[in-house]
Amino acid sequence: MLRITAGEHRGRKLKVPEVKATRPLVERARQAFFDHLGDTVENAVVWDVYAGSGILGLEALSRGAQRVFAVEIHPRAAKQLRENAEMLGCSERVQVRRMDVGRFLDTEPETPQILFFDPPYKDFDGPQREAVWELFCRMAGCLSPGGCAVVHTSRGILSAREMDCLPGLERRDYGTTSLYWWHAPPPI
């Protein structure tokens, strides 16, 4: 079970799908990231990519986000995500897209203010790593001015070359995991 840490649904527990690749972000890291986001969450459109249980998007809704596009290919995870949204009474604000994340941009989704990108760790090991990182960078490029993108990885794995793709990318470590976040330039 996962617990929502703040907002309208604070303290509510969500079920985690029994899917091998699902690895929810630890509560401490989630809370720190949302504290970093601050008012950016209010009325935001959120893309929760590799959504798993939906904890990141549902936490954003609890904290005042307007709508979440949750992208998850695994059928059991997508089903659990829908059930979690229904249990919280916010299913009308969550669009679950059960599809390969690489096709998501082809659907021309609404421009986000926040992007959560949480691929299985194995996607950063091996031949798919470059494609996964390029997809994150492309999605981050879709943010509205001043928006924020975050990627969850195993601790410290991004190379300097990868980090240079998004100038100003910051890293925070939480145990064996890292969060890298990037802010789109503000409007001029």
Secondary structure, 3 states (H helix, E strand, C coil): CEECCCCCCCCCEECCCCCCCCCCCCHHHHHHHHHHHHHHHCCCEEEEECCCCCHHHHHHHHCCCCEEEEECCCHHHHHHHHHHHHHHCCHHHEEEECCCHHHHHHHCCCCCCEEEECCCHHHHCCCCHHHHHHHHHHHHCCCCCCCEEEEEEECCCCCHHHHHCCCCCEEEEECCEEEEEEECCCCC
